[in-house]
């Protein structure tokens, strides 16, 4: 790939809203470092998922029973 083609692709990538610094940082990592980062991201997502479930369980209260008139 020529330098001008690479530059054009980089401009398109950035114009589409992508962050080249994230890609570059990932490419500097070893495969083992990438796996560890991925595992950490999964663990964080699971922690957030559990916290959301706990919160929803706390705020989910049953509706009070309806009172019947004349009973």
C-alpha positions in Angstrom: 0.0 0.0 0.0 1.4 3.4 -1.0 1.9 6.1 1.6 -0.8 8.3 0.0 -3.3 5.4 0.0 -2.5 4.8 3.7 -2.9 8.5 4.5 -6.3 8.6 2.6 -7.5 5.5 4.5 -6.4 7.1 7.8 -8.3 10.3 7.0 -11.5 8.3 6.1 -11.1 6.3 9.3 -10.8 9.5 11.4 -13.6 11.2 9.5 -15.9 8.3 10.3 -15.3 9.0 14.0 -12.8 6.3 14.8 -9.9 6.9 17.2 -6.6 5.9 15.7 -4.8 6.2 19.1 -6.9 3.3 20.4 -5.9 1.1 17.5 -2.3 2.1 17.7 -2.2 1.4 21.5 -3.7 -2.0 20.9 -1.2 -2.8 18.3 1.7 -1.9 20.7 0.4 -4.6 23.1 1.6 -8.1 23.0 -1.1 -10.8 22.4 -0.9 -11.8 26.1 -1.5 -8.2 27.1 -4.5 -7.9 24.7 -6.0 -11.1 26.2 -5.5 -9.7 29.8 -7.1 -6.4 28.8 -10.0 -8.3 27.2 -10.5 -10.5 30.3 -10.5 -7.3 32.5 -13.1 -5.7 30.2 -15.3 -8.8 30.5 -14.9 -8.8 34.3 -15.8 -5.1 34.5 -18.9 -5.7 32.3 -20.0 -8.6 34.5 -19.6 -6.4 37.6 -21.7 -3.7 36.1 -24.3 -6.2 34.9 -24.6 -7.6 38.5 -24.8 -4.1 40.0 -27.7 -3.2 37.6 -29.5 -6.4 38.5 -29.1 -5.7 42.2 -30.4 -2.1 41.7 -33.4 -3.3 39.7 -34.2 -5.8 42.4 -34.2 -3.1 45.0 -36.4 -0.6 43.1 -38.8 -3.3 41.9 -41.5 -3.2 44.5 -44.8 -5.0 44.1 -47.9 -2.9 43.6 -49.9 -2.5 46.8 -53.1 -4.5 46.9 -56.2 -2.8 45.7 -58.7 -1.9 48.4 -62.2 -2.9 47.8 -65.0 -0.5 48.8 -67.7 -1.9 50.9 -65.8 -4.9 52.1 
